[in-house]
Amino acid sequence: QVQLVESGGGLVQNGGSLRLSCAASGRTFSTISMGWFRQAPGKEREFVAAISRSGTTIVYADSSKGRFTVSKDNAKNTAYLQMNSLELEDTAVYYCAASGRTMTILSRSPRGYEYWGQGTQVIVSS
């Protein structure tokens, strides 16, 4: 079992920045791939970014590319999502997710991850 606790959400102005953190426990962090997803009211959960166990492979959704940066500190058992140039459309609950499965290709689907955090709200205001 892996437990995930997110933090760092909040209210930010259009164009601002936030850094989300996801602290993991219950399994050696270097054996876990991490994903970030978000869900806006009335919408399906959508992929934001993912990072491999070692941190050497990273993928982004088109909407995140160039503005968001995902990273993973295996020594601190923590993953991060640095979000810059935030837009109103980025308002959502953000979730981190973890998978202990071997992934040839990092999954962009929520079904690819067995463990989920509780979510942290991000609100971008005009």
Secondary structure, 3 states (H helix, E strand, C coil): CCEEEEECCEEEECCCCEEEEEEEECCCHHHCEEEEEEECCCCCCEEEEEECCCCCCEEECCCCCCCEEEEEECCCCEEEEEECCCCHHHCEEEEEEEECCCCCCCCCCHHHCCEECCCEEEEEEC
